[in-house]
Amino acid sequence: MGMINEPGNLDALLQDFARRPKRLELDVQLAQVMQALQAQELDQLPLPGKGRTLQRWQVLAQVAGCDLALAKLYEGHTDALAILAECSALHRLGTGIWGVWAAEPPSARTRIVGREGSRVYLEGRKDWCSGALQIDHGLLTAWDEEDRQQLVAITLSEQAQPFITETWHAVGMAATNSIEIEFSHSPAYAVGGPGQYLSRPGFWHGGGGIAACWYGAAEALAEYLREHCQAPRSDPHANAHLGAVDAALCGASAALRQCADWIDAQPGVDASLPVRRLRAQVEQAVTEVIAHVGRALGASPFCRDSHFARLSADLPVFLRQSHAERDLAELGQLLAQSAAGSWRL
């Protein structure tokens, strides 16, 4: 007991304990559910921009309301199918579950170092590979010999490179097993042309699908508050929180519907402005829902309801696919260059 009174020893002990690594636990049920969804062709969503974008987003929201780790894999897989279709590369589809990994942090870059027709060879590292331990194929961005971004497809069972799994420490979204992949002359196939991943209209359509996932998870949390407010004893404070949640979700729902209609009306037009606006609106609404639901319900569902607890832990992490003020600054720059009157009723 005497050592605990020595501040230096206590600090060292606490610091070591606070920074202990979080071991990822592979959730095999995620892969099993994904395989079941595919077996029943429930991964065959309407393609964005083909007249049924809202229906596509409604399914994404429904899956997200169930489980955000599942939604991460499901959204990535269905996004990959849409990308392959848009890039005239469905012949690469094969069987199995797909993911899309396009993050480009400055500390990691995947490069194309060899080419044999459409077959290419990769060196370097790709970060933020969600679900790589649970799926079969990946679409990822690499950089070609002329320093142009190129989308490539890999089959994970054909890769001999190591997977680095010690980098993810978040409790939220831990079940997706986001890892790093090291490439060493690793085989892949080019998909589409250089720069096509970002320049195609579907890039921003997919960004709207992410907002639908945010919305679906927030809607599921809000239903807990609605159920609480239906109890026989009236709680005016909870009712006030429910009113605020309703206002936030109705606004976000209207934005999703409006944006989906815009995309379907002009599928080939650059959708960066409406989708950036949509993501900002949905992010703000979801942030409000998280705050109001937590304040209204207290600690009980966080501790005693596994579904609520998972959503509450996962959603703040998933929501950070938004780049916050950076995205708002891009939106503001686009708006500053637009004509006056865009906000009129």
Secondary structure by P-SEA (a helix, b strand, c coil): ccccccaaaaaaaaaaaaacbbbbbbcaaaaaaaaaaaaaccccccccccccaaaaaaaaaaaaaacaaaaaaaaaaaaaaaaaaaacccccccbbbbbbbccccccbbbbbccccccbbbbccccccccccccccbbbbbbbccccbbbbbbbcccccccccccccccccccccccbbbbbbccbbbbbcccccccccccaaaaaaaaaaaaaaaaaaaaaaaaaaaaacccccaaaaaaaaaaaaaaaaaaaaaaaaaaaaaacccccaaaaaaaaaaaaaaaaaaaaaaaaaacccccccccaaaaaaaaccccccccccaaaaaaaaaaaaaacccccccc
